[in-house]
């Protein structure tokens, strides 16, 4: 795969300030790509940018609220003008808002869709418009296995991820004629701060691995949580030439937790 990504490609990675987004940015940077780091959290972006530079990688931080359509347009145009044509977009930015439907607040529902669905739309539309005349590119969105499996207290999160998943498949169908591939990577339980906030105590990790029958949550057959790098490696495959005939697919990386459904 090293030779396939040997020349300098420009990749945008959202949610790059931490978790899966940071892991994706690091793995793509190792392959010699220029990484445009996007996140609302500016301090985390600057820290990652400095670390990547120290490792000999090319990256630049672009603090951005992906819900702001005009700011998205301006930022992508800036990247294209100052860095180069964007050939890869990885949508990782996401939020989790929890609560049973009877207790879920309006703002929780709205924010889940604003970031997890509309944010993906904003970046994907803005970038793909520029990819179309060049007739090349790859867009990968990090979804969730919750998009296809009901979860108690996760209706907003699951529904917003399901919307993003179907949007990516429709986008992939529209862009196929331009040699632009669109795919989804759907993690299960992954060792990130977002998952840790769901743990009640130090036994939380074991609970996710073993499952919670009263919540209708199956355990993980592989008996371990995913790491952010596990997800990043799948993204790396989907943007490489090794997946040149793969588009509109949703690859679930959850250790078998959803039984391949």
N, C-alpha and C positions, 0 to 999 in steps of 0.2 A: 504493500500500500504506500510505502514511502515514496516510490518513484512516481506514483500517480498524482501526488500532491506536491511534487518537487518545485513547481513554479509558483510564484507568488499570487495566490488568490486572495480576494478580499471577502471576509465573512463578517456578518453582523450576528452577534449573540445577545439576546435580551435576557434580563434576569441574571446578568453576569457577576453581580456583586457577591454572590454566595451560592452555596448548595450545588444543585445540578448545573445551573448556568455557569458558575465558575469552573466546574470540572470540564464542561464542554469547551469553554474558552481556552483552558490550559491544554487540552488534548489537541485541539485544532491548531493552536499556536506551535505546538511541538512539531507539527507537520509542515511548518514553514509558511503558514497562512498569515496574512495581516488581519488582526481581529479588532473590529470596531465593537467596543464594550458598551452595552447599553443597560441602564438601570436607573431607578429613581434615587437610589442610595449612592450619592456621589463619593462619599468617603471610601466606601468599599471598592468602588470602581478605580479610584486613584491608587489605592493600595495594590490592587491586582495589576494595574498598568505598570507600576514601578517594579513589582516582582517579576513580571514577564520580561521587562526590559533588562533586568539583572540576569535573567536566564538566556539572554540573547534573542528574545522573540520580539516581533513587531506587533504593537497594539496601541490603541488610543481610546481614552475614556470619553464617552458622550452621554452625560447625565440627561435622562429623558423620561417623561411620563408618557408611556405608550398609549394612554387614553386620550391624549391631546393630539388630535388629527393634524392640526397645522404645524405643531412642533415636530411630529413624526416626519411630515413632508420636508420641512426645513432641514432636519438632521440628516435624513437620507441623502438629500441633495448635497449637503455639505460633505458627507462621506464620499460621494461619487466625485465631487469636484476636487477635494483635497487629497483623497487617498487613491481612488480608482473605482472601476465598475464593480458593483457587488455581484458576486457569483454564488454566494451561499448566504442564506438566512436561516437562523435557528431561533425559533420562538420558544423561550423557556420561562419567561416571566409569568408568575402566577400567584394567586392568593387563595387561601382557604378560609372560608367563613362557615362556621358550624352552628347547628341548632336544629331541633326538630321543627317541622313546618309550622306548627302552632306557635312556636316561640321565635322563629326566625324574623329578624328585623328587616324592614324594607331596604335599608342601606347595605345590609349584608348581601342580600340578593343582587342589588344593583352593582355593587363593587365586584362581586364574583364574575358577573357577566362583562362588566366594563373592562376588566383586566384579562380574564381567561378566554373570553370570546372576542369582544370588540378590539382589544389590543392586538390579538393575533390577526384580525381582519385589517386593522390599520397598517401594520408593518407589511403584511403579505401583499396587500393591494399596492402600496407605495413602491415596494421593491420590485414586484412582478411587472409593473408597468415599464420599468427600466430594463428588465431582463428580456422582455418580449422582442424588442427590435434586435437584440444581440443573439437571440435564439439559443440561449444556454442559461443554465442555472439550476439550483437545487434549494428547495425550501423544506425544512423539517420542523414540525411542531411537537413539543413535548406535552403529551396529554396526560392521561391517567387511566389505569384499569377500572377506576370508578365510573368511567364514561359508559361502560357496558355492564356494570354490576351494581345493583342498588345497594346503598349504604345508609344506615340509620344516622341521622344528624348531618348528612353530607349532601342533601338535595341540591343546594345552590352550587356547590363545588362540582358534583357529578354532572348536573345538567349543563353547566357552563363548559365543562370539558367535553361533553358529548356534542355540544354545538360546534366547538372548535374542531373536533374530529371530523364531523360531516362537512364542515366548511372546507377543510383541507382536501377531502376527497373530491368535492365539487371543483375546487380550484385546480387540483391535479388533472381532472378531466378537461377543463378548459385550456390549460397550459400545455397539454401533451403535444399539441401540434407545433409548439414552439421549442420542443426539446427541453422543456423545463419540468423537472420531476418534483412532486410534492408527496411527502410521507409523514407519518405520525409515529412517535415512539411513546408508548404508554407504560410508565413505571408502575410498579406496585409499591409496597412499603420500602422506602429508601432512607438510609441514615442521613437525614438532614434536620435542620432546626425546625422545619415545618412539621416533620413527623414527631420530633421529640416533644413538641408542645401538646401532643395528644396523649403522652404518657402520664398516667396518674402518679407513678412513683418509679423507683429503680427497676421494678419488675415489668415495666411497660414494653420493653424490647421483647422479652419472652412471651408476653401476651400476644403481640402481633405475630410472632413466629408460630405459636401453638394454635392461635385462633380463639374466638370468643363466641361460643355457640348461642348464647342468649341474645347476641347482636347479629346473628346470622352471618358472622364473618368467619370464613374458612382460614385455616392456618396456611403456612407456606411449605409446600412439599420439599423444597430444597433445604429447609431448616435453617435459613439465614435471611437477613435483610439484604437488599441490594445496596451497593455503594454508588455514590454519584458517578464514579468512573465507569461502572457497569453501564449506566445509561449513556454516558458520553461516548463510550466505545461503539454503541449501537448507532448513535448519531453519526459518528465518523464513518461507519460502514455505508450508511445511506447517502452520504455526500460524495463517496468515492466512486471511481469508475467500476469497482467490483459490483456495484448495484445499478449499473447503467440501464438495466431493463426492468427496474422496480419503480413503480409509482402508484399513488393512491392506496398505499398499504399502511396498515396499523400494526406495528410490531409491539407485542406486549412483553415487557421485561419485568416479570413479577415472581419468578421462582416457581411458577405453576399455581399461584394463589387463586386464580380465577379458572383453573382447570382447562385452560385453552379456549375459553368461550369468547 
